[in-house]
Amino acid sequence: MATTYSELFDLVTFDLKSYELNTLYQASSNVCPVGVVYYSDTSLTTSVGTTATSYVSTYVTGSYSSIVVGSTTRYVSTVHCIASNYDVYMTGFLLRAIPSFEKACSQDLSDRNDTTMTFNITLTDSEKDILVRLIAVQVVKQEVFDIRQIRGMLKNKDGERYSEANLLKEKMSLQDRLVELADKAISAYDISNQDWDTFYD
């Protein structure tokens, strides 16, 4: 089963508490467009109709999402749902995170479809964990390099500048710690996937 970007983004939101991310996450919803076949079962085998209008869809797994038709919950393929603003926003962080793991990953991370926001491969739990850590690094990096904060530090009085400087210092420390944890996870993954029989050949 292919891994969707949404699976990773949900884990990032769970791991990284950010007011801005949580607000965008809660305000966003996926959309199931007109003309999508919907099913009565989660295995998507018993079709019961086709959407005549757009529906808000709830992501459940990489395979299926749920919609409410009338008062009945129905299921659609997640691939057919249009991504939320949150998913579109987070895709930028994912695309910046992938190069940090591309060489060590035993699977081809370029085997993906950015339009449907799906990897054409099934990522392992370890691979998902590493990508989530690397996405978190990118999110925090954006916070560190937020030009609005730097401008605010330059405009504020000396007493206020100290607290903003401390906040920036803590964000930089968090970024360094996240990078360190991601590097350790990549090293552990690389060692566990090493072919030791041919290592010394």
PAZAPA-4460 file (N, C-alpha, C; in steps of 0.05 Angstrom, whole numbers, plus 32768, in hexadecimal, padded with zeros to 4 digits):
% residues 201
    n_x    n_y    n_z   ca_x   ca_y   ca_z    c_x    c_y    c_z   seq   type   mol
   8011   7FE9   8000   8000   8000   8000   8012   8019   8000     1      M     A
   800D   802B   7FEE   801D   8044   7FEC   801A   8055   8005     2      A     A
   802F   8063   800C   802E   8075   8023   8027   8091   801A     3      T     A
   8013   809D   8027   800B   80B8   8020   801A   80CC   8030     4      T     A
   801D   80E4   8026   802A   80FA   8034   801A   8100   804E     5      Y     A
   7FFF   80FE   804D   7FEF   8104   8064   7FF6   80F3   807C     6      S     A
   7FFE   80DA   8077   8006   80C9   808E   801D   80D5   809D     7      E     A
   8030   80E0   808E   8048   80ED   809A   8040   8107   80A8     8      L     A
   8030   8117   809A   8028   8131   80A5   8018   812E   80BF     9      F     A
   8008   8119   80C1   7FF9   8115   80DA   800C   810F   80F1    10      D     A
   8021   80FF   80EB   8035   80F9   8100   8045   8112   8108    11      L     A
   804B   8123   80F5   8059   813C   80FB   8048   814D   810E    12      V     A
   802F   814F   8108   801D   8160   8119   801B   8154   8135    13      T     A
   801C   8139   8136   801B   812C   8150   8034   8131   8160    14      F     A
   804B   8130   8152   8065   8133   8160   806D   8150   8166    15      D     A
   8066   8162   8154   8070   817D   8156   8058   818F   815C    16      L     A
   8057   8199   8174   8041   81AB   817C   8047   81C7   8174    17      K     A
   8037   81D1   8161   803B   81EC   8157   8020   81F9   8154    18      S     A
   801C   8210   815F   8002   821E   815D   7FFA   8221   813F    19      Y     A
   800D   822B   812F   8007   8230   8113   8000   8216   8104    20      E     A
   800F   8201   8108   800A   81E8   80FB   7FEF   81DC   8104    21      L     A
   7FEA   81DD   811E   7FD1   81D1   8128   7FB9   81E1   811E    22      N     A
   7FBB   81FB   811C   7FA5   820C   8112   7FA0   8205   80F5    23      T     A
   7FB5   8204   80E5   7FB1   81FD   80C9   7FA6   81E1   80C5    24      L     A
   7FB0   81CE   80D6   7FA7   81B2   80D5   7F89   81B0   80DB    25      Y     A
   7F80   81BE   80F0   7F65   81BC   80F8   7F52   81CB   80E4    26      Q     A
   7F5C   81DF   80D7   7F4B   81EF   80C5   7F4A   81E1   80A9    27      A     A
   7F5C   81CF   80A4   7F5D   81C2   8089   7F4C   81A9   8089    28      S     A
   7F42   81A4   8071   7F34   818A   806D   7F39   8181   8050    29      S     A
   7F3B   8168   804D   7F3E   815D   8032   7F23   815D   8024    30      N     A
   7F23   815D   800A   7F0A   815E   7FFB   7F09   8146   7FE8    31      V     A
   7EF2   8139   7FE8   7EED   8123   7FD5   7EDC   8130   7FBE    32      C     A
   7EE7   8132   7FA6   7EDA   8140   7F90   7EC3   8130   7F84    33      P     A
   7EB5   813C   7F71   7E9F   8130   7F62   7EAB   8119   7F51    34      V     A
   7E9B   8103   7F4F   7EA2   80ED   7F3D   7EB4   80D8   7F49    35      G     A
   7EB6   80D7   7F63   7EC7   80C3   7F71   7EB4   80AD   7F7B    36      V     A
   7EBC   8094   7F75   7EAC   807D   7F7E   7EB0   807A   7F9D    37      V     A
   7E99   8077   7FAB   7E9B   8072   7FC8   7E90   8056   7FCE    38      Y     A
   7E9A   804C   7FE5   7E95   8030   7FED   7E89   802E   8008    39      Y     A
   7E7D   8017   800E   7E71   8012   8028   7E84   8005   803B    40      S     A
   7E9B   7FFC   8031   7EAF   7FEE   8042   7ECA   7FFA   803F    41      D     A
   7EDB   7FF7   8054   7EF5   8003   8054   7F09   7FF5   8042    42      T     A
   7F02   7FDD   8038   7F14   7FD0   8025   7F0F   7FD9   8009    43      S     A
   7EFB   7FEB   8006   7EF4   7FF7   7FEC   7EED   7FE2   7FD7    44      L     A
   7EDC   7FCF   7FDE   7ED4   7FBB   7FCB   7EB7   7FBD   7FC3    45      T     A
   7EA6   7FC7   7FD4   7E89   7FC9   7FCF   7E81   7FE6   7FC9    46      T     A
   7E81   7FED   7FAF   7E7A   8009   7FA8   7E5C   800C   7FAB    47      S     A
   7E55   8025   7FB4   7E38   802A   7FB8   7E30   8044   7FAA    48      V     A
   7E42   8051   7F9D   7E3B   806A   7F8E   7E53   807A   7F86    49      G     A
   7E4D   8091   7F7A   7E62   80A3   7F71   7E5A   80BF   7F7B    50      T     A
   7E6E   80CE   7F84   7E68   80E8   7F8F   7E5C   80FB   7F7A    51      T     A
   7E45   8107   7F80   7E39   811A   7F6E   7E40   8136   7F75    52      A     A
   7E4B   813A   7F8D   7E54   8154   7F97   7E6E   814F   7FA6    53      T     A
   7E7C   8165   7FAD   7E94   8162   7FBD   7E8D   815D   7FDA    54      S     A
   7E9E   814D   7FE7   7E9A   8147   8003   7EB4   814C   8012    55      Y     A
   7EB1   8155   802B   7EC8   8156   803D   7ED0   813A   8044    56      V     A
   7EE9   8133   8040   7EF2   8117   8046   7F04   8117   805E    57      S     A
   7F02   8102   806D   7F13   80FF   8085   7F28   80E9   807F    58      T     A
   7F41   80F1   8080   7F56   80DD   807C   7F56   80C8   8091    59      Y     A
   7F56   80AF   808A   7F56   8099   809D   7F71   808A   809A    60      V     A
   7F77   8080   8082   7F91   8073   807D   7F9A   807C   8061    61      T     A
   7FB1   8072   8059   7FBB   8078   803F   7FA9   806B   8029    62      G     A
   7F99   8057   8031   7F88   8049   801E   7F6D   8057   801B    63      S     A
   7F61   805E   8031   7F46   8069   802F   7F41   8080   8042    64      Y     A
   7F2E   8091   803A   7F24   80A7   804A   7F06   80A3   804C    65      S     A
   7EFA   80B1   805F   7EDD   80AF   8062   7ECF   80C9   805A    66      S     A
   7EB6   80C6   8050   7EA5   80DC   804A   7E8A   80D5   8056    67      I     A
   7E79   80E9   805A   7E5E   80E4   8064   7E4B   80EC   804E    68      V     A
   7E3D   80D8   8043   7E29   80DC   802E   7E0E   80D9   803B    69      V     A
   7DFF   80EF   803C   7DE6   80EF   804B   7DED   80EE   8069    70      G     A
   7DE6   80D8   8076   7DEF   80D4   8092   7E00   80BB   8095    71      S     A
   7E08   80B0   807E   7E17   8097   807E   7E34   809B   8077    72      T     A
   7E46   808F   8087   7E62   8090   8081   7E69   807D   806A    73      T     A
   7E77   8088   8056   7E80   8079   803F   7E9E   807C   803D    74      R     A
   7EAB   806C   802D   7EC8   806C   802B   7ED0   8070   800E    75      Y     A
   7EE5   8080   800A   7EF1   8085   7FF0   7F0F   8081   7FF1    76      V     A
   7F1A   807D   7FDA   7F38   807A   7FD9   7F44   8095   7FE0    77      S     A
   7F57   8094   7FF2   7F65   80AD   7FFB   7F72   80BB   7FE3    78      T     A
   7F7C   80AC   7FD0   7F89   80B7   7FB9   7F77   80CA   7FA9    79      V     A
   7F5D   80C6   7FAA   7F4A   80D7   7F9B   7F43   80F0   7FAA    80      H     A
   7F4B   80F3   7FC2   7F44   810B   7FD2   7F58   8121   7FCD    81      C     A
   7F4E   8139   7FCC   7F5F   8150   7FC7   7F6B   8159   7FE2    82      I     A
   7F85   815E   7FE2   7F93   8164   7FFB   7F89   817E   8007    83      A     A
   7F8C   817F   8021   7F85   8198   8030   7F9C   81AC   802D    84      S     A
   7F96   81C4   8035   7FAB   81D9   8036   7FC2   81D1   8047    85      N     A
   7FBC   81C3   805D   7FD1   81BA   806F   7FE4   81A7   8061    86      Y     A
   7FD9   8194   8051   7FEA   8181   8043   7FFB   818F   802E    87      D     A
   7FEF   81A2   8020   7FFE   81B1   800C   8015   81C0   801A    88      V     A
   8010   81CD   8030   8024   81DC   803F   803A   81CA   8049    89      Y     A
   8033   81B3   8054   8047   81A1   805F   8057   8193   804A    90      M     A
   804D   8191   8031   805C   8184   801B   8076   8192   8016    91      T     A
   8077   81AC   8019   8090   81BB   8016   80A5   81B1   802A    92      G     A
   809D   81AD   8042   80B0   81A3   8057   80BA   8187   8050    93      F     A
   80A7   8176   8047   80AE   815A   803F   80C3   815B   8029    94      L     A
   80BE   816B   8014   80D0   816C   7FFD   80EC   8175   8005    95      L     A
   80ED   8187   801A   8107   8190   8024   8114   817B   8036    96      R     A
   8104   8169   8042   810E   8155   8054   8119   813D   8045    97      A     A
   810D   8136   802F   8115   811D   8020   8132   811C   801A    98      I     A
   8140   8131   8010   815C   812E   8009   816E   8125   8020    99      P     A
   8166   812B   8039   8176   8124   8050   8176   8106   8055   100      S     A
   8162   80F8   804A   815F   80DB   804F   8161   80CB   8035   101      F     A
   8162   80D8   801E   8162   80CA   8005   8178   80B6   8001   102      E     A
   8191   80BD   8009   81A7   80AB   8005   81A6   8092   8017   103      K     A
   819E   8096   8030   819D   8081   8043   8185   806E   8040   104      A     A
   816F   8079   8035   8157   8069   8033   815A   8052   801F   105      C     A
   8151   803B   8027   8154   8023   8016   813F   8023   7FFF   106      S     A
   812B   8035   8001   8117   8038   7FEC   811B   8052   7FDD   107      Q     A
   8110   8053   7FC6   8113   806B   7FB4   80FE   8080   7FBC   108      D     A
   8106   8094   7FCB   80F4   80A9   7FD3   80EB   80BB   7FBD   109      L     A
   80F7   80B9   7FA6   80EE   80C9   7F8F   80D7   80BB   7F80   110      S     A
   80D1   80A3   7F89   80BA   8094   7F7D   80A1   809D   7F8C   111      D     A
   8097   80B4   7F83   8080   80C0   7F90   8071   80D1   7F7C   112      R     A
   8059   80D9   7F84   8048   80EA   7F73   8041   8102   7F84   113      N     A
   804D   8119   7F7E   8048   8131   7F8E   802C   813C   7F89   114      D     A
   801F   8135   7F73   8004   813F   7F6D   7FF0   8131   7F7F   115      T     A
   7FF2   8116   7F81   7FE0   8107   7F93   7FEB   8106   7FAF   116      T     A
   8003   8110   7FB4   8010   8111   7FCE   8012   80F4   7FD9   117      M     A
   801D   80E3   7FC9   8020   80C7   7FD0   803B   80BC   7FC7   118      T     A
   8048   80AD   7FD8   805F   809E   7FD0   8054   8085   7FC1   119      F     A
   8062   807D   7FAC   8059   8065   7F9D   8065   804C   7FAA   120      N     A
   8070   804F   7FC1   807B   8039   7FD1   806F   8039   7FEC   121      I     A
   8072   8023   7FFB   8069   8022   8017   8081   8026   8029   122      T     A
   8081   803D   8037   8097   8042   8049   8093   8032   8063   123      L     A
   80AA   8029   806E   80A9   801B   8087   80A5   802F   809E   124      T     A
   809F   8024   80B5   809B   8036   80CC   80B4   8046   80D2   125      D     A
   80CB   8039   80CF   80E5   8047   80D4   80E9   805E   80C0   126      S     A
   80E2   8059   80A7   80E5   806E   8092   80D2   8085   8097   127      E     A
   80B9   807E   809F   80A6   8093   80A6   80B0   80A4   80BD   128      K     A
   80BA   8096   80D2   80C4   80A4   80E9   80DB   80B7   80E2   129      D     A
   80ED   80AF   80D1   8103   80C0   80C9   80F9   80D8   80B9   130      I     A
   80E7   80D3   80A7   80DD   80EA   8097   80CD   80FE   80A9   131      L     A
   80BE   80F3   80BC   80B0   8105   80CF   80C4   8116   80DF   132      V     A
   80D9   810A   80E8   80EE   8119   80F6   80FB   812F   80E5   133      R     A
   8100   8128   80CC   810C   813B   80B9   80F9   8151   80B1   134      L     A
   80DF   814B   80AF   80CB   8160   80AA   80CA   8173   80C2   135      I     A
   80CB   8168   80DA   80CA   8179   80F2   80E2   818B   80F3   136      A     A
   80FA   8182   80EA   8111   8193   80E8   810C   81AA   80D5   137      V     A
   80FF   81A5   80BF   80FA   81BA   80AB   80E6   81CE   80B6   138      Q     A
   80D2   81C5   80C5   80BE   81D7   80D1   80CB   81E9   80E5   139      V     A
   80DC   81DE   80F6   80E9   81EE   810A   80FE   8201   80FD   140      V     A
   810B   81F8   80E8   811E   8209   80DA   8110   8222   80CF   141      K     A
   80F8   821E   80C6   80E8   8235   80BC   80E3   8249   80D3   142      Q     A
   80DD   823E   80EB   80D9   824F   8102   80F3   825E   810A   143      E     A
   8109   8251   8107   8123   825E   810E   8129   8274   80FB   144      V     A
   8124   8270   80E1   812A   8284   80CD   8113   8296   80C6   145      F     A
   8100   8299   80D8   80E9   82AA   80D4   80F1   82C7   80D5   146      D     A
   80F2   82D4   80BE   80FB   82F0   80BC   80EB   8303   80CC   147      I     A
   80D1   82FD   80D1   80C1   830F   80E1   80CB   8310   80FE   148      R     A
   80D5   82FA   8109   80E0   82FB   8124   80F9   830B   8125   149      Q     A
   810A   8308   8111   8123   8316   8110   811E   8334   810E   150      I     A
   810B   833C   80FD   8103   8359   80FB   80F9   8363   8115   151      R     A
   80E8   8352   8122   80DD   835A   813C   80F3   835E   8151   152      G     A
   8107   834E   8151   811D   8351   8163   812C   836B   815F   153      M     A
   812E   8373   8146   813D   838C   813F   812C   83A4   8147   154      L     A
   8112   83A2   8146   8101   83B9   814C   80FA   83BD   8169   155      K     A
   80FB   83A8   8179   80F3   83A9   8195   8108   83B6   81A6   156      N     A
   80FF   83BD   81BE   8111   83C9   81D2   8124   83B3   81DD   157      K     A
   8139   83BB   81EA   814D   83A8   81F3   8142   8392   8205   158      D     A
   8130   8399   8217   8125   8386   822A   8115   8370   821B   159      G     A
   8106   8378   8207   80F7   8365   81F8   8108   8354   81E5   160      E     A
   811D   8360   81DC   812F   8352   81C9   813C   833A   81D7   161      R     A
   8142   833C   81F1   814E   8326   81FF   813C   830E   81FF   162      Y     A
   8122   8311   8204   8110   82FA   8205   810D   82EE   81E9   163      S     A
   810B   82FF   81D5   8109   82F4   81BA   8123   82E6   81B1   164      E     A
   8139   82F0   81BA   8153   82E3   81B4   8154   82C8   81C1   165      A     A
   814A   82C6   81DA   8149   82AD   81E8   8137   8299   81DA   166      N     A
   8120   82A3   81D0   810E   8291   81C2   811B   8287   81A8   167      L     A
   8129   8298   819A   8137   8290   8181   814C   827B   8188   168      L     A
   815A   8280   819E   816F   826D   81A7   8164   8252   81AE   169      K     A
   814C   8251   81BA   813F   8238   81C1   8136   8229   81A8   170      E     A
   812C   8239   8195   8123   822C   817C   813B   8220   816D   171      K     A
   8151   822E   816D   816A   8224   8160   8173   820B   816F   172      M     A
   8171   820A   8189   8179   81F3   8199   8167   81DB   8192   173      S     A
   814D   81E1   8190   813A   81CC   8188   8140   81C1   816D   174      L     A
   8146   81D3   815A   814D   81CA   813F   8166   81B8   8140   175      Q     A
   817A   81C0   814F   8192   81AF   8151   818C   8194   815D   176      D     A
   817B   8193   8171   8173   817A   817E   8164   8168   816A   177      R     A
   8151   8174   815B   8142   8164   8147   8154   8159   8131   178      L     A
   8167   8169   8129   817A   815F   8114   818A   8148   811F   179      V     A
   8193   814A   8139   81A3   8135   8145   8192   811B   8147   180      E     A
   8179   811D   814F   8168   8106   8152   8162   80F9   8136   181      L     A
   815E   810A   8122   815A   8100   8107   8173   80F2   80FD   182      A     A
   818A   80FD   8102   81A3   80F1   80F9   81A7   80D5   8107   183      D     A
   81A1   80D4   8120   81A3   80BA   812F   8190   80A5   8123   184      K     A
   8178   80AE   811D   8164   809B   8111   816D   8092   80F6   185      A     A
   8178   80A4   80E6   8183   809C   80CB   819A   8089   80CE   186      I     A
   81AC   808E   80E1   81C3   807C   80E5   81B9   8060   80EE   187      S     A
   81A6   805F   8100   819C   8045   8109   818E   8036   80F2   188      A     A
   817F   8045   80E2   8172   8039   80CB   8186   802F   80B7   189      Y     A
   819B   803E   80B2   81B0   8037   809F   81BE   801D   80A8   190      D     A
   81C4   801C   80C2   81D2   8004   80CD   81C0   7FEC   80CB   191      I     A
   81A6   7FEF   80D2   8194   7FD8   80D1   818E   7FCE   80B5   192      S     A
   8192   7FDF   80A1   818D   7FD7   8085   81A6   7FD1   8076   193      N     A
   81BD   7FD1   8084   81D6   7FCB   8077   81D8   7FAD   8071   194      Q     A
   81E2   7FA7   8059   81E7   7F8B   8051   8203   7F84   805B   195      D     A
   8204   7F78   8073   821E   7F73   8080   822D   7F5D   8072   196      W     A
   821F   7F4C   8063   822D   7F36   8055   823F   7F41   803F   197      D     A
   8238   7F56   8033   8247   7F62   801D   8256   7F7B   8025   198      T     A
   8254   7F83   803E   825F   7F9C   8047   827E   7F9E   8043   199      F     A
   828C   7F89   8048   82A9   7F89   8047   82B4   7F7F   802C   200      Y     A
   82A2   7F79   801A   82AB   7F6F   7FFF   82B7   7F85   7FEE   201      D     A
***
